[in-house]
C-alpha cells in the first residue's frame, strides 16, 4: 500500500519546466542580420530590454511603415548602414544625476526585432538602438531577451557559452 501511495503522489507532481541554461555575466553574441558581427555582450538581469550600440540613428517611412537606419557604434565597426523595420518606440527611464529619487524625462529609442545567436541558440528579440560607445560592452542583453533564450546568469562566470554557431 505504501508503494502505491508513493506512486500516486509522484503522478500528482506538476511537470517541471526545462532548466534554464546558465551563462556568464559576459558572453559573445552573433548578429546574423548585421553582417554576422560577433559582439561582447553584458547579460544584465536588471535591464528589461536589450540594447545595441548604434550611431547616426535616423527614422524614416517606407511604404507607410516606420523604419530606422543606423550604423554600428562599436570598436572596429565598418561604416555600413543598416535598415530595419521599427517594431516599436521604447521610453527608457533614467535617473537624474543630481537627485537619485527624481527620474529624468524618458528618452525615446527605436526598437527593432533582431536575430541573436548565443552559443548554438538563435532567437529573435527586441533590441533598442542607442549609442553605447562609452560602455565596455556594445550589446546589453536584458531580462526579456534572457527569457527568450531560457537563460540564467551566474555573475561570477564569464564567456561560458561557446563562440556563436548558429
C-alpha positions as CSV (number, residue, x, y, z in Angstrom):
1,X,0.0,0.0,0.0
2,X,2.9,2.4,0.8
3,X,4.4,2.0,-2.6
4,X,1.0,2.6,-4.3
5,X,0.7,5.9,-2.3
6,X,4.2,6.9,-3.2
7,X,3.5,6.2,-6.9
8,X,0.2,8.2,-6.7
9,X,2.0,11.1,-5.1
10,X,4.6,11.1,-7.9
11,X,1.9,11.2,-10.5
12,X,0.4,14.3,-8.9
13,X,3.6,16.3,-9.2
14,X,3.5,19.1,-11.8
15,X,5.7,18.7,-14.8
16,X,8.8,20.8,-14.3
17,X,9.8,23.4,-16.9
18,X,13.1,22.8,-18.6
19,X,16.1,24.0,-16.5
20,X,17.5,27.3,-17.8
21,X,20.9,27.4,-19.5
22,X,23.4,29.0,-17.3
23,X,25.5,31.8,-18.9
24,X,28.2,34.1,-17.5
25,X,27.8,37.8,-16.9
26,X,29.5,38.4,-20.3
27,X,29.0,36.3,-23.5
28,X,29.8,36.5,-27.2
29,X,26.7,37.1,-29.3
30,X,26.5,37.0,-33.1
31,X,24.1,39.3,-35.1
32,X,23.3,37.3,-38.3
33,X,21.3,40.3,-39.7
34,X,24.1,42.8,-39.0
35,X,26.8,41.3,-41.2
36,X,27.3,38.4,-38.9
37,X,29.1,40.7,-36.4
38,X,30.1,38.9,-33.1
39,X,30.0,41.3,-30.2
40,X,30.8,41.0,-26.5
41,X,27.5,41.3,-24.6
42,X,26.7,42.1,-21.0
43,X,24.0,39.9,-19.6
44,X,22.0,42.3,-17.4
45,X,19.1,40.9,-15.4
46,X,18.5,44.5,-14.1
47,X,17.7,45.8,-17.5
48,X,14.3,45.0,-19.1
49,X,15.2,45.3,-22.8
50,X,18.3,44.6,-24.9
51,X,20.3,47.5,-26.3
52,X,22.7,47.6,-29.3
53,X,25.3,50.4,-29.7
54,X,24.3,52.4,-32.8
55,X,25.0,55.8,-34.2
56,X,23.6,58.0,-36.9
57,X,20.2,56.7,-35.9
58,X,17.5,58.1,-38.3
59,X,13.9,57.1,-38.5
60,X,12.0,57.2,-41.8
61,X,8.9,55.9,-43.5
62,X,8.9,53.2,-46.2
63,X,5.6,52.0,-47.7
64,X,3.7,53.6,-44.9
65,X,5.7,51.8,-42.2
66,X,8.3,53.2,-39.7
67,X,11.9,52.2,-40.4
68,X,15.2,53.1,-38.9
69,X,18.7,53.4,-40.5
70,X,21.8,53.3,-38.4
71,X,25.5,52.3,-38.2
72,X,27.1,50.2,-35.5
73,X,28.8,52.3,-32.9
74,X,31.4,49.6,-31.9
75,X,35.1,49.4,-32.0
76,X,36.3,48.2,-35.4
77,X,32.8,48.6,-36.9
78,X,32.6,49.1,-40.6
79,X,30.8,52.2,-41.9
80,X,28.0,50.1,-43.3
81,X,24.4,51.4,-43.0
82,X,21.7,49.0,-41.8
83,X,18.0,49.4,-42.2
84,X,15.3,47.7,-40.2
85,X,11.6,48.0,-39.7
86,X,10.8,49.5,-36.3
87,X,8.8,47.2,-34.0
88,X,8.0,50.0,-31.6
89,X,9.4,53.0,-29.8
90,X,10.5,52.4,-26.2
91,X,10.6,55.0,-23.5
92,X,13.6,54.5,-21.3
93,X,13.6,56.0,-17.8
94,X,16.8,57.3,-16.5
95,X,17.7,58.8,-13.1
96,X,18.7,62.4,-12.8
97,X,22.4,62.7,-11.7
98,X,21.6,65.4,-9.2
99,X,18.7,63.7,-7.4
100,X,18.6,59.9,-7.4
101,X,15.0,59.9,-6.4
102,X,13.9,62.1,-9.2
103,X,13.6,60.5,-12.7
104,X,14.7,62.5,-15.7
105,X,12.4,62.7,-18.7
106,X,12.3,59.4,-20.5
107,X,14.3,59.1,-23.7
108,X,12.7,57.5,-26.8
109,X,14.5,54.8,-28.7
110,X,13.6,52.8,-31.8
111,X,13.2,49.1,-31.1
112,X,13.9,46.5,-33.8
113,X,13.4,42.7,-33.9
114,X,16.8,41.2,-34.4
115,X,18.1,37.7,-34.6
116,X,20.7,37.0,-32.0
117,X,22.9,33.9,-31.7
118,X,24.1,32.8,-28.3
119,X,26.2,29.6,-28.3
120,X,24.2,27.5,-30.7
121,X,20.8,29.0,-29.9
122,X,19.2,31.6,-32.2
123,X,16.3,33.8,-31.1
124,X,14.6,36.9,-32.4
125,X,14.5,39.5,-29.7
126,X,13.5,43.2,-29.3
127,X,16.6,45.4,-29.3
128,X,16.6,49.1,-28.8
129,X,19.2,51.3,-30.6
130,X,21.3,53.8,-28.6
131,X,24.9,54.9,-28.6
132,X,26.7,52.7,-26.1
133,X,30.2,53.6,-27.3
134,X,31.1,54.9,-23.9
135,X,30.4,51.5,-22.4
136,X,32.7,48.5,-22.4
137,X,30.1,46.2,-24.0
138,X,28.3,47.3,-27.1
139,X,25.4,44.9,-26.6
140,X,23.3,44.6,-23.4
141,X,21.0,41.6,-23.0
142,X,18.1,42.4,-20.7
143,X,15.6,40.2,-18.8
144,X,13.2,39.9,-21.7
145,X,15.9,38.6,-24.1
146,X,17.3,36.3,-21.4
147,X,13.8,34.8,-21.0
148,X,13.7,34.2,-24.8
149,X,17.0,32.3,-24.6
150,X,15.8,30.3,-21.5
151,X,18.9,31.8,-19.8
152,X,20.0,32.2,-16.2
153,X,23.1,34.3,-15.4
154,X,25.9,33.4,-13.0
155,X,27.6,36.8,-12.4
156,X,30.8,35.1,-11.2
157,X,31.3,33.4,-14.6
158,X,32.4,35.0,-18.0
159,X,32.1,33.7,-21.5
160,X,30.7,30.2,-20.6
161,X,29.0,29.6,-24.0
162,X,30.9,28.5,-27.0
163,X,31.5,31.1,-29.7
164,X,28.3,31.7,-31.5
165,X,27.5,28.9,-34.0
166,X,24.0,29.3,-35.5
